[in-house]
Amino acid sequence: MFFSGIGSLLSSRMGEKSRWVPFMGIVFLYCIYLIFLDELLKIFLPFPFPLKCIAVVILLAPLALFMGMPFPIGLQIVSDKGRNYIPWVWGVNGVASVIAPVLGSLLSVCLGFRILMGISLLLYGVAGWIIHRTTVNV
């Protein structure tokens, strides 16, 4: 939460042309984590618990930082285009915040964790591509 809050704060300083960068950062880090995270976490198994906690915070901080950016970026885009849709954006975010954990858990059990991560990678990539296309044409 702390690092995603910092990401949210930093997103307000991003220019219009670079709004797609956090999405690609998420996709990049997800790919790196999917490939290397299992082996990296196995390295920390013999370490004491406090060191494991520090390692996890260090590993998750960059991803959390990027993941704190998409909602404020989307909110800014909606605010620029039509302020009357801001309550809808908050409503959709609230509904998604309730549905996503349950749906994610179910899909993880039914399809497997790696497939769920692949789906999320695809969705973040599509969102970044849409943001990039809308800012390029401005």
C-alpha positions as CSV (number, residue, x, y, z in Angstrom):
1,M,0.0,0.0,0.0
2,F,2.8,2.4,0.8
3,F,4.6,2.0,-2.5
4,S,1.4,2.1,-4.5
5,G,0.5,5.3,-2.7
6,I,3.9,6.7,-3.8
7,G,3.1,5.5,-7.3
8,S,-0.2,7.3,-7.2
9,L,1.5,10.5,-6.1
10,L,4.2,10.2,-8.8
11,S,1.5,9.6,-11.5
12,S,0.3,13.2,-11.1
13,R,3.7,14.4,-12.3
14,M,3.7,12.3,-15.5
15,G,3.2,14.1,-18.8
16,E,0.4,13.1,-21.2
17,K,2.8,11.4,-23.6
18,S,4.3,9.1,-20.9
19,R,1.0,7.9,-19.3
20,W,1.5,4.5,-20.9
21,V,4.9,3.9,-19.2
22,P,3.5,2.5,-15.9
23,F,1.5,-0.1,-17.8
24,M,4.6,-1.3,-19.6
25,G,6.5,-1.3,-16.3
26,I,3.9,-3.6,-14.8
27,V,4.1,-5.9,-17.9
28,F,7.9,-5.9,-17.8
29,L,8.1,-6.6,-14.0
30,Y,5.4,-9.3,-14.2
31,C,7.4,-11.1,-16.9
32,I,10.6,-10.9,-14.9
33,Y,8.8,-12.2,-11.8
34,L,7.1,-15.0,-13.7
35,I,10.4,-16.2,-15.0
36,F,12.7,-15.6,-12.0
37,L,10.7,-15.1,-8.8
38,D,10.4,-18.8,-7.8
39,E,14.1,-19.4,-7.9
40,L,14.9,-16.0,-6.3
41,L,12.5,-16.7,-3.4
42,K,14.1,-20.2,-2.9
43,I,17.4,-18.4,-2.3
44,F,15.9,-16.6,0.7
45,L,14.5,-19.8,2.4
46,P,17.4,-20.4,4.8
47,F,17.5,-16.7,5.9
48,P,15.9,-15.5,9.1
49,F,12.3,-14.2,8.9
50,P,13.1,-10.5,9.2
51,L,15.5,-10.7,6.2
52,K,12.8,-12.6,4.2
53,C,10.4,-9.7,5.0
54,I,12.9,-7.1,3.8
55,A,13.6,-9.1,0.6
56,V,9.9,-9.4,-0.2
57,V,9.3,-5.7,0.4
58,I,12.3,-4.9,-1.9
59,L,11.0,-7.2,-4.6
60,L,7.4,-6.0,-4.5
61,A,8.2,-2.3,-4.2
62,P,8.8,-1.6,-7.9
63,L,5.7,-3.5,-9.0
64,A,3.5,-1.8,-6.3
65,L,4.9,1.6,-7.4
66,F,3.8,1.0,-11.0
67,M,0.5,-0.5,-9.9
68,G,-0.4,2.6,-8.0
69,M,-0.4,4.7,-11.2
70,P,-3.1,3.4,-13.5
71,F,-6.2,4.5,-11.6
72,P,-5.0,8.1,-11.0
73,I,-3.9,8.3,-14.6
74,G,-7.4,7.0,-15.8
75,L,-9.0,9.5,-13.4
76,Q,-7.0,12.3,-14.8
77,I,-7.9,11.3,-18.4
78,V,-11.6,11.2,-17.5
79,S,-11.3,14.5,-15.7
80,D,-9.8,16.1,-18.8
81,K,-12.5,14.7,-21.1
82,G,-15.7,14.9,-19.1
83,R,-15.9,15.7,-15.4
84,N,-19.4,14.3,-15.1
85,Y,-18.1,10.7,-15.5
86,I,-15.8,10.9,-12.4
87,P,-18.5,9.3,-10.1
88,W,-18.8,6.5,-12.6
89,V,-15.1,5.9,-12.6
90,W,-15.1,5.7,-8.8
91,G,-18.1,3.3,-8.9
92,V,-16.5,1.0,-11.5
93,N,-13.3,1.0,-9.4
94,G,-15.3,0.1,-6.3
95,V,-17.1,-2.8,-8.1
96,A,-13.8,-4.0,-9.6
97,S,-12.1,-3.9,-6.2
98,V,-14.8,-6.2,-4.8
99,I,-15.0,-8.6,-7.8
100,A,-11.3,-8.9,-8.7
101,P,-10.1,-10.7,-5.6
102,V,-12.9,-13.3,-5.8
103,L,-12.6,-13.7,-9.5
104,G,-8.8,-13.9,-9.3
105,S,-9.0,-16.6,-6.7
106,L,-11.5,-18.6,-8.7
107,L,-9.5,-18.3,-11.9
108,S,-6.3,-19.2,-10.2
109,V,-7.9,-22.4,-8.8
110,C,-9.6,-23.3,-12.1
111,L,-6.9,-22.3,-14.6
112,G,-3.7,-22.1,-12.6
113,F,-1.7,-19.1,-11.2
114,R,0.5,-18.7,-14.3
115,I,-2.5,-18.5,-16.7
116,L,-4.1,-16.0,-14.4
117,M,-0.9,-13.9,-14.5
118,G,-0.8,-14.3,-18.3
119,I,-4.4,-12.9,-18.5
120,S,-3.5,-10.0,-16.2
121,L,-0.4,-9.3,-18.3
122,L,-2.5,-9.2,-21.4
123,L,-5.1,-6.9,-19.8
124,Y,-2.4,-4.5,-18.5
125,G,-0.7,-4.5,-21.9
126,V,-4.0,-3.7,-23.7
127,A,-4.7,-0.9,-21.3
128,G,-1.2,0.5,-21.8
129,W,-1.6,0.3,-25.6
130,I,-5.0,2.1,-25.4
131,I,-3.5,4.8,-23.2
132,H,-0.6,5.1,-25.6
133,R,-2.9,5.3,-28.7
134,T,-5.1,8.0,-27.1
135,T,-2.2,10.2,-26.0
136,V,-0.3,9.9,-29.3
137,N,-3.4,11.2,-31.2
138,V,-3.9,14.2,-28.9
